[in-house]
Amino acid sequence: MEHFEALRQIPKLPARAHDSLTTRERQIVLVLAEGITNKEIARRLRLTEGTVKVHLHNIYRKLGIPNRTALAVLAHTKTKTLHAA
């Protein structure tokens, strides 16, 4: 049931809402969409786990999403757009 709740929490974003994300934030979204932990994201992108958490907070704020589940679902639906940017 949590997955359905996460789907309801995803806002309807303008087609290019991800434009407000930095290149690093886009990278984090794409890696997060693979379902890995903050620690693994940090290792892959050569960041500290704290830096990943700060980026995630900024991503949630910019996109108006409440949590990583909603972000992962959004990333899966918008992956082509994120890669193209």
PLY file of the C-alpha trace (Angstrom):
ply
format ascii 1.0
element vertex 85
property float x
property float y
property float z
element edge 84
property int vertex1
property int vertex2
end_header
0.00 0.00 0.00
2.90 2.38 0.64
3.77 2.30 -3.05
0.30 3.47 -4.00
0.51 6.25 -1.44
3.85 7.33 -2.90
2.25 7.48 -6.35
-0.48 9.76 -5.02
2.15 12.08 -3.53
3.96 12.71 -6.81
3.03 16.15 -8.02
2.14 16.80 -11.63
5.32 18.46 -12.80
5.69 20.71 -15.80
7.34 18.88 -18.71
10.77 20.38 -17.98
10.56 20.68 -14.16
13.89 18.89 -13.88
15.56 21.93 -15.52
15.92 23.42 -12.05
18.17 20.51 -11.03
21.93 20.79 -11.25
23.93 18.26 -13.22
25.00 16.58 -9.96
21.41 16.42 -8.72
20.36 14.76 -11.99
23.17 12.23 -11.58
21.95 11.43 -8.08
18.36 10.98 -9.29
19.46 8.57 -12.02
21.54 6.48 -9.62
18.85 6.56 -6.92
16.38 5.18 -9.47
18.39 1.95 -9.40
17.15 1.45 -5.83
20.46 1.76 -4.02
21.32 3.33 -0.68
22.72 6.80 -0.04
26.00 5.15 0.92
26.22 3.38 -2.44
25.23 6.54 -4.33
28.05 8.35 -2.52
30.55 5.64 -3.39
29.58 5.59 -7.07
29.69 9.35 -7.46
32.71 9.82 -5.18
30.85 11.96 -2.66
30.29 11.73 1.05
27.01 10.26 2.27
26.23 13.62 3.90
26.63 15.39 0.57
24.21 12.94 -1.05
21.67 13.66 1.70
22.01 17.43 1.14
21.52 16.96 -2.61
18.46 14.76 -2.03
16.95 17.36 0.29
17.45 20.01 -2.40
15.96 17.74 -5.08
12.86 17.04 -2.95
12.43 20.76 -2.33
12.91 21.80 -5.97
10.53 19.16 -7.31
8.05 19.38 -4.45
8.25 15.69 -3.63
8.06 14.26 -0.11
10.49 11.32 -0.18
12.86 9.04 -2.09
10.10 6.60 -3.07
8.23 9.36 -4.87
11.51 10.50 -6.44
12.34 6.99 -7.65
8.90 6.59 -9.23
9.22 10.01 -10.85
12.71 9.14 -12.08
11.44 5.96 -13.71
8.71 7.88 -15.51
11.02 10.73 -16.57
14.33 8.93 -17.17
14.53 9.76 -20.87
14.00 13.43 -20.10
16.66 13.42 -17.38
19.20 11.75 -19.69
18.50 14.26 -22.46
19.10 17.31 -20.31
0 1
1 2
2 3
3 4
4 5
5 6
6 7
7 8
8 9
9 10
10 11
11 12
12 13
13 14
14 15
15 16
16 17
17 18
18 19
19 20
20 21
21 22
22 23
23 24
24 25
25 26
26 27
27 28
28 29
29 30
30 31
31 32
32 33
33 34
34 35
35 36
36 37
37 38
38 39
39 40
40 41
41 42
42 43
43 44
44 45
45 46
46 47
47 48
48 49
49 50
50 51
51 52
52 53
53 54
54 55
55 56
56 57
57 58
58 59
59 60
60 61
61 62
62 63
63 64
64 65
65 66
66 67
67 68
68 69
69 70
70 71
71 72
72 73
73 74
74 75
75 76
76 77
77 78
78 79
79 80
80 81
81 82
82 83
83 84
